Amino acid sequence: MWILAPNKKFIKQYKSLSFDLQKRVDSALVELVNSENPIKLGDYKPSLKVYAYNLDKSNRIIYSVDFSNNIIELRRVGSHKQVYGKD
């Protein structure tokens, strides 16, 4: 079992999402917490040294994993432009 550690940016972006998208994010977070290896659920982004979990065609969760402390650090959530800062 993993511990979720959202940063301030993630919390702010999460609150601005639609109700339906928040529900999808919640389901994805449950899947991440219960997985044996959360990095297998995301695509590695070497330029940012993070993983991206795709919620749908245009929305994603950006996170990193601390294996020594069993923590998933939630960095950003939302559209491509919101999480990467570009289109």
TIMI-2910 file (N, C-alpha, C, CB; in pm, 1 decimal, decimal comma, always signed):
<rs>
+----------+----------+----------+----------+----------+----------+----------+----------+----------+----------+----------+----------+------+
!      n_x !      n_y !      n_z !     ca_x !     ca_y !     ca_z !      c_x !      c_y !      c_z !     cb_x !     cb_y !     cb_z ! resn !
+----------+----------+----------+----------+----------+----------+----------+----------+----------+----------+----------+----------+------+
!    +84,6 !   -118,5 !     +0,0 !     +0,0 !     +0,0 !     +0,0 !    +89,0 !   +124,7 !     +0,0 !    -96,2 !     -0,1 !   +123,0 !  Met !
!    +51,4 !   +220,4 !    -79,5 !   +128,3 !   +343,3 !    -96,0 !    +60,6 !   +460,5 !    -26,2 !   +147,3 !   +374,4 !   -244,1 !  Trp !
!   +140,3 !   +560,4 !     +8,7 !    +89,7 !   +682,2 !    +71,2 !    +91,9 !   +792,9 !    -33,4 !   +174,3 !   +721,6 !   +197,4 !  Ile !
!    -18,7 !   +865,3 !    -45,8 !    -25,6 !   +976,5 !   -140,4 !    +21,6 !  +1104,7 !    -72,6 !   -169,6 !   +993,7 !   -194,9 !  Leu !
!   +106,4 !  +1179,6 !   -143,9 !   +157,3 !  +1306,9 !    -91,2 !   +139,3 !  +1414,7 !   -198,4 !   +308,5 !  +1294,5 !    -48,6 !  Ala !
!    +21,4 !  +1478,8 !   -202,4 !     -0,9 !  +1583,4 !   -302,7 !    +69,2 !  +1713,1 !   -262,6 !   -151,8 !  +1608,5 !   -321,7 !  Pro !
!   +126,1 !  +1782,6 !   -361,5 !   +183,9 !  +1913,4 !   -331,7 !    +76,6 !  +2021,4 !   -349,6 !   +307,2 !  +1942,0 !   -423,1 !  Asn !
!   +110,0 !  +2146,7 !   -320,0 !    +11,2 !  +2256,0 !   -325,6 !    -42,8 !  +2276,3 !   -466,3 !    +73,3 !  +2386,3 !   -275,6 !  Lys !
!    +43,0 !  +2263,6 !   -567,1 !     +1,1 !  +2282,2 !   -706,6 !   -103,1 !  +2176,8 !   -744,5 !   +123,3 !  +2274,5 !   -802,3 !  Lys !
!    -78,8 !  +2051,6 !   -706,0 !   -173,2 !  +1943,3 !   -735,4 !   -308,8 !  +1972,8 !   -671,9 !   -118,4 !  +1807,7 !   -684,5 !  Phe !
!   -308,4 !  +2011,8 !   -545,4 !   -434,0 !  +2038,8 !   -474,3 !   -511,2 !  +2151,7 !   -542,1 !   -406,3 !  +2074,8 !   -326,8 !  Ile !
!   -441,1 !  +2258,3 !   -579,1 !   -505,6 !  +2372,9 !   -644,8 !   -565,6 !  +2330,8 !   -779,4 !   -403,8 !  +2488,5 !   -665,2 !  Lys !
!   -489,4 !  +2254,2 !   -858,8 !   -539,1 !  +2210,3 !   -988,6 !   -656,2 !  +2113,3 !   -971,9 !   -426,3 !  +2144,3 !  -1069,5 !  Gln !
!   -647,8 !  +2023,8 !   -873,9 !   -755,7 !  +1927,3 !   -849,0 !   -887,2 !  +1999,1 !   -818,6 !   -718,3 !  +1833,6 !   -732,3 !  Tyr !
!   -880,1 !  +2101,9 !   -734,5 !  -1000,6 !  +2175,0 !   -696,3 !  -1065,8 !  +2246,2 !   -814,3 !   -967,6 !  +2275,5 !   -588,7 !  Lys !
!   -987,0 !  +2279,6 !   -916,0 !  -1042,0 !  +2351,7 !  -1031,4 !  -1100,0 !  +2258,0 !  -1138,7 !   -933,6 !  +2438,7 !  -1093,3 !  Ser !
!  -1085,5 !  +2127,2 !  -1120,2 !  -1138,3 !  +2031,0 !  -1217,6 !  -1289,5 !  +2016,9 !  -1203,8 !  -1070,8 !  +1893,9 !  -1199,9 !  Leu !
!  -1352,9 !  +1970,3 !  -1311,4 !  -1496,7 !  +1942,0 !  -1305,9 !  -1521,7 !  +1824,3 !  -1211,5 !  -1553,1 !  +1911,3 !  -1448,2 !  Ser !
!  -1644,6 !  +1812,4 !  -1165,6 !  -1680,8 !  +1704,5 !  -1073,4 !  -1652,1 !  +1567,9 !  -1135,2 !  -1829,0 !  +1714,7 !  -1034,6 !  Phe !
!  -1688,9 !  +1549,6 !  -1262,5 !  -1666,5 !  +1421,2 !  -1329,6 !  -1517,6 !  +1387,5 !  -1339,0 !  -1728,1 !  +1423,4 !  -1469,6 !  Asp !
!  -1436,8 !  +1486,6 !  -1370,6 !  -1292,9 !  +1463,7 !  -1381,2 !  -1232,3 !  +1435,8 !  -1243,4 !  -1223,8 !  +1585,1 !  -1446,5 !  Leu !
!  -1282,7 !  +1501,5 !  -1140,5 !  -1235,9 !  +1472,7 !  -1004,4 !  -1264,4 !  +1327,0 !   -967,0 !  -1303,1 !  +1568,0 !   -902,7 !  Gln !
!  -1381,5 !  +1276,0 !  -1008,6 !  -1415,2 !  +1136,3 !   -981,0 !  -1318,6 !  +1041,9 !  -1052,4 !  -1559,9 !  +1106,4 !  -1023,8 !  Lys !
!  -1281,3 !  +1075,9 !  -1177,5 !  -1184,4 !   +993,8 !  -1251,4 !  -1047,2 !   +997,6 !  -1185,1 !  -1173,5 !  +1041,8 !  -1397,1 !  Arg !
!  -1008,7 !  +1115,9 !  -1136,9 !   -881,4 !  +1129,0 !  -1065,7 !   -884,3 !  +1043,6 !   -939,1 !   -852,5 !  +1277,6 !  -1030,6 !  Val !
!   -993,4 !  +1049,5 !   -864,1 !  -1007,2 !   +970,1 !   -741,6 !   -991,9 !   +820,3 !   -770,8 !  -1143,8 !   +997,5 !   -675,4 !  Asp !
!  -1054,9 !   +773,3 !   -877,0 !  -1044,3 !   +631,6 !   -914,9 !   -901,1 !   +595,8 !   -951,3 !  -1137,9 !   +599,8 !  -1032,9 !  Ser !
!   -834,7 !   +685,1 !  -1024,0 !   -696,1 !   +661,1 !  -1063,2 !   -605,2 !   +656,6 !   -940,6 !   -648,4 !   +769,6 !  -1160,8 !  Ala !
!   -630,0 !   +743,4 !   -844,4 !   -547,6 !   +745,5 !   -723,1 !   -565,8 !   +618,5 !   -641,5 !   -581,7 !   +867,5 !   -637,5 !  Leu !
!   -687,5 !   +566,3 !   -637,8 !   -712,1 !   +438,7 !   -569,3 !   -632,9 !   +327,7 !   -638,2 !   -864,4 !   +404,5 !   -567,9 !  Val !
!   -633,2 !   +329,3 !   -771,3 !   -557,4 !   +229,1 !   -846,9 !   -407,8 !   +241,5 !   -817,6 !   -583,7 !   +244,5 !   -998,4 !  Glu !
!   -355,4 !   +363,7 !   -813,7 !   -213,0 !   +384,3 !   -784,1 !   -177,1 !   +336,3 !   -644,1 !   -176,6 !   +531,9 !   -798,9 !  Leu !
!   -259,3 !   +371,2 !   -546,4 !   -232,5 !   +334,0 !   -406,9 !   -231,6 !   +182,8 !   -389,2 !   -336,9 !   +396,6 !   -313,9 !  Val !
!   -320,2 !   +113,2 !   -458,3 !   -332,9 !    -31,6 !   -442,3 !   -241,5 !   -113,3 !   -532,8 !   -473,6 !    -71,6 !   -467,3 !  Asn !
!   -169,0 !    -48,5 !   -622,8 !    -82,8 !   -122,9 !   -714,2 !    +46,1 !   -166,8 !   -644,1 !    -49,7 !    -37,4 !   -837,9 !  Ser !
!   +103,7 !   -275,1 !   -693,1 !   +230,6 !   -320,7 !   -638,0 !   +344,1 !   -228,4 !   -679,9 !   +259,8 !   -463,9 !   -682,4 !  Glu !
!   +337,0 !   -180,6 !   -803,9 !   +441,1 !    -93,3 !   -856,3 !   +375,3 !    +19,2 !   -937,0 !   +542,5 !   -173,5 !   -944,1 !  Asn !
!   +356,2 !   +136,4 !   -875,8 !   +282,4 !   +243,9 !   -943,5 !   +350,7 !   +298,8 !  -1069,0 !   +260,6 !   +356,1 !   -847,7 !  Pro !
!   +479,3 !   +275,3 !  -1085,9 !   +544,7 !   +327,9 !  -1206,1 !   +501,1 !   +252,4 !  -1331,4 !   +696,8 !   +320,4 !  -1191,3 !  Ile !
!   +450,2 !   +132,0 !  -1313,5 !   +402,2 !    +54,2 !  -1427,8 !   +271,1 !   +110,0 !  -1484,4 !   +383,0 !    -91,5 !  -1387,1 !  Lys !
!   +201,1 !   +191,8 !  -1406,9 !    +73,5 !   +247,5 !  -1451,3 !    +89,7 !   +378,4 !  -1528,4 !    -16,5 !   +269,8 !  -1332,2 !  Leu !
!   +208,2 !   +435,6 !  -1525,5 !   +231,3 !   +563,2 !  -1593,1 !   +340,3 !   +553,4 !  -1697,6 !   +267,1 !   +669,9 !  -1492,6 !  Gly !
!   +348,0 !   +657,4 !  -1779,4 !   +453,9 !   +668,4 !  -1879,6 !   +562,9 !   +757,7 !  -1822,8 !   +399,2 !   +725,2 !  -2015,3 !  Asp !
!   +688,6 !   +710,8 !  -1829,0 !   +800,1 !   +789,6 !  -1775,3 !   +830,9 !   +906,7 !  -1867,3 !   +925,6 !   +701,7 !  -1757,0 !  Tyr !
!   +848,3 !  +1024,1 !  -1808,1 !   +883,5 !  +1146,3 !  -1881,3 !  +1025,3 !  +1186,0 !  -1838,9 !   +779,7 !  +1263,3 !  -1852,9 !  Lys !
!  +1126,5 !  +1143,0 !  -1917,2 !  +1265,8 !  +1163,6 !  -1875,1 !  +1306,3 !  +1309,5 !  -1858,5 !  +1356,8 !  +1100,0 !  -1973,9 !  Pro !
!  +1248,3 !  +1400,1 !  -1936,0 !  +1286,7 !  +1541,0 !  -1924,7 !  +1245,6 !  +1600,0 !  -1789,1 !  +1223,3 !  +1622,1 !  -2038,4 !  Ser !
!  +1137,3 !  +1549,3 !  -1731,2 !  +1088,8 !  +1598,4 !  -1602,2 !  +1118,6 !  +1502,0 !  -1487,5 !   +939,8 !  +1623,6 !  -1609,6 !  Leu !
!  +1162,1 !  +1380,5 !  -1521,7 !  +1189,9 !  +1274,6 !  -1424,6 !  +1066,3 !  +1242,8 !  -1339,6 !  +1306,9 !  +1315,3 !  -1334,0 !  Lys !
!   +952,5 !  +1231,3 !  -1407,4 !   +824,7 !  +1199,0 !  -1342,9 !   +749,8 !  +1097,7 !  -1428,7 !   +738,4 !  +1327,5 !  -1321,1 !  Val !
!   +636,1 !  +1050,9 !  -1376,8 !   +548,4 !   +959,6 !  -1449,4 !   +417,0 !  +1030,0 !  -1477,2 !   +525,2 !   +828,4 !  -1369,9 !  Tyr !
!   +354,9 !   +994,9 !  -1589,1 !   +226,5 !  +1053,3 !  -1628,2 !   +123,8 !   +941,8 !  -1641,0 !   +238,8 !  +1133,0 !  -1761,8 !  Ala !
!    +19,1 !   +949,9 !  -1560,0 !    -92,8 !   +856,4 !  -1566,3 !   -200,6 !   +923,1 !  -1650,2 !   -146,1 !   +817,9 !  -1422,2 !  Tyr !
!   -234,3 !   +861,9 !  -1763,6 !   -333,9 !   +919,5 !  -1853,5 !   -474,9 !   +885,7 !  -1806,0 !   -312,5 !   +868,9 !  -1997,2 !  Asn !
!   -551,9 !   +990,4 !  -1777,0 !   -691,5 !   +973,7 !  -1735,0 !   -782,5 !   +955,6 !  -1855,6 !   -737,8 !  +1094,3 !  -1651,7 !  Leu !
!   -754,6 !  +1029,7 !  -1959,9 !   -826,3 !  +1020,5 !  -2086,5 !   -736,4 !  +1081,8 !  -2193,2 !   -966,6 !  +1093,2 !  -2079,9 !  Asp !
!   -793,2 !  +1113,4 !  -2307,2 !   -713,0 !  +1162,3 !  -2418,8 !   -635,7 !  +1290,1 !  -2386,5 !   -801,6 !  +1186,4 !  -2537,4 !  Lys !
!   -691,9 !  +1377,4 !  -2302,9 !   -626,7 !  +1506,3 !  -2280,7 !   -590,2 !  +1537,4 !  -2135,0 !   -714,6 !  +1613,4 !  -2331,2 !  Ser !
!   -625,9 !  +1451,4 !  -2040,4 !   -597,4 !  +1479,8 !  -1899,4 !   -507,8 !  +1373,7 !  -1838,8 !   -726,9 !  +1489,6 !  -1819,5 !  Asn !
!   -423,2 !  +1417,8 !  -1746,0 !   -327,8 !  +1325,6 !  -1685,4 !   -290,5 !  +1368,3 !  -1544,0 !   -202,8 !  +1315,5 !  -1771,2 !  Arg !
!   -232,4 !  +1272,8 !  -1469,9 !   -178,2 !  +1297,7 !  -1337,0 !    -26,4 !  +1283,0 !  -1348,4 !   -239,1 !  +1198,6 !  -1228,6 !  Ile !
!    +45,7 !  +1381,7 !  -1297,8 !   +192,2 !  +1376,0 !  -1297,3 !   +236,3 !  +1341,5 !  -1155,4 !   +256,3 !  +1512,3 !  -1345,8 !  Ile !
!   +321,5 !  +1238,7 !  -1142,8 !   +364,4 !  +1194,3 !  -1009,9 !   +505,2 !  +1136,8 !  -1014,4 !   +266,8 !  +1089,9 !   -954,1 !  Tyr !
!   +564,9 !  +1128,0 !   -897,0 !   +692,8 !  +1058,7 !   -882,0 !   +676,6 !   +959,9 !   -766,5 !   +812,2 !  +1160,3 !   -855,8 !  Ser !
!   +770,0 !   +864,8 !   -757,6 !   +756,8 !   +757,9 !   -658,9 !   +882,9 !   +750,8 !   -572,5 !   +730,9 !   +621,9 !   -728,8 !  Val !
!   +862,2 !   +747,4 !   -441,8 !   +970,9 !   +729,7 !   -344,8 !   +957,4 !   +588,5 !   -288,7 !   +965,8 !   +839,0 !   -229,2 !  Asp !
!  +1036,7 !   +496,1 !   -343,1 !  +1024,6 !   +355,8 !   -304,2 !  +1070,1 !   +330,3 !   -160,7 !  +1104,6 !   +269,4 !   -398,6 !  Phe !
!  +1166,6 !   +405,8 !   -112,2 !  +1218,1 !   +381,2 !    +22,6 !  +1114,5 !   +411,9 !   +131,3 !  +1343,1 !   +464,7 !    +46,1 !  Ser !
!  +1024,4 !   +507,3 !   +103,6 !   +921,9 !   +544,4 !   +201,5 !   +780,0 !   +507,6 !   +157,9 !   +928,8 !   +692,5 !   +228,0 !  Asn !
!   +765,3 !   +438,2 !    +45,1 !   +634,7 !   +399,5 !    -10,5 !   +541,9 !   +519,9 !    -28,6 !   +567,6 !   +296,2 !    +80,4 !  Asn !
!   +595,4 !   +624,1 !    -90,4 !   +518,6 !   +746,8 !   -111,7 !   +504,8 !   +776,1 !   -260,2 !   +585,1 !   +865,4 !    -40,3 !  Ile !
!   +384,0 !   +810,6 !   -301,2 !   +359,6 !   +861,0 !   -436,8 !   +341,7 !  +1012,0 !   -423,0 !   +232,1 !   +791,8 !   -505,0 !  Ile !
!   +435,1 !  +1086,6 !   -479,3 !   +430,3 !  +1232,5 !   -472,8 !   +350,1 !  +1284,4 !   -591,9 !   +574,1 !  +1293,6 !   -471,4 !  Glu !
!   +234,0 !  +1341,0 !   -564,3 !   +145,6 !  +1392,7 !   -668,7 !   +187,2 !  +1535,3 !   -701,4 !     -4,1 !  +1387,1 !   -624,4 !  Leu !
!   +226,2 !  +1558,9 !   -827,3 !   +280,5 !  +1688,5 !   -865,6 !   +178,7 !  +1780,0 !   -932,6 !   +396,5 !  +1668,7 !   -957,0 !  Arg !
!   +109,5 !  +1727,6 !  -1036,1 !    +14,7 !  +1808,1 !  -1112,8 !    -97,7 !  +1720,6 !  -1165,1 !    +85,2 !  +1879,9 !  -1229,1 !  Arg !
!   -209,2 !  +1785,2 !  -1200,2 !   -321,6 !  +1712,9 !  -1258,6 !   -397,1 !  +1808,3 !  -1350,2 !   -415,6 !  +1654,7 !  -1147,9 !  Val !
!   -444,1 !  +1755,8 !  -1462,4 !   -523,3 !  +1836,7 !  -1555,6 !   -486,7 !  +1810,8 !  -1699,2 !   -506,3 !  +1982,7 !  -1525,5 !  Gly !
!   -516,0 !  +1909,9 !  -1783,4 !   -489,7 !  +1896,4 !  -1926,5 !   -340,1 !  +1902,2 !  -1954,4 !   -562,6 !  +2006,1 !  -2005,4 !  Ser !
!   -304,2 !  +1868,5 !  -2077,5 !   -163,4 !  +1869,8 !  -2118,8 !    -99,2 !  +2005,4 !  -2090,5 !   -151,0 !  +1835,8 !  -2268,3 !  His !
!   -170,5 !  +2111,5 !  -2126,2 !   -116,5 !  +2246,3 !  -2105,3 !   -101,0 !  +2278,5 !  -1956,6 !   -207,0 !  +2350,3 !  -2171,8 !  Lys !
!   -195,0 !  +2233,0 !  -1874,4 !   -187,5 !  +2259,7 !  -1730,9 !    -71,9 !  +2187,4 !  -1663,1 !   -316,6 !  +2220,4 !  -1664,9 !  Gln !
!    -44,4 !  +2065,2 !  -1705,6 !    +59,3 !  +1987,8 !  -1636,4 !   +199,0 !  +2010,3 !  -1692,7 !    +26,3 !  +1841,4 !  -1643,2 !  Val !
!   +209,2 !  +2038,6 !  -1822,0 !   +340,4 !  +2058,2 !  -1882,7 !   +369,8 !  +2205,8 !  -1914,2 !   +350,6 !  +1975,8 !  -2009,6 !  Tyr !
!   +267,5 !  +2290,6 !  -1910,9 !   +287,3 !  +2431,2 !  -1937,2 !   +297,1 !  +2465,4 !  -2085,1 !   +409,2 !  +2476,9 !  -1868,1 !  Gly !
!   +261,2 !  +2370,0 !  -2170,8 !   +264,3 !  +2393,4 !  -2317,3 !   +165,2 !  +2300,4 !  -2384,2 !   +408,0 !  +2371,2 !  -2376,1 !  Lys !
!   +133,8 !  +2330,2 !  -2511,5 !    +39,1 !  +2246,3 !  -2586,6 !   +100,5 !  +2121,1 !  -2637,7 !    -18,0 !  +2321,4 !  -2700,7 !  Asp !
+----------+----------+----------+----------+----------+----------+----------+----------+----------+----------+----------+----------+------+
</rs>
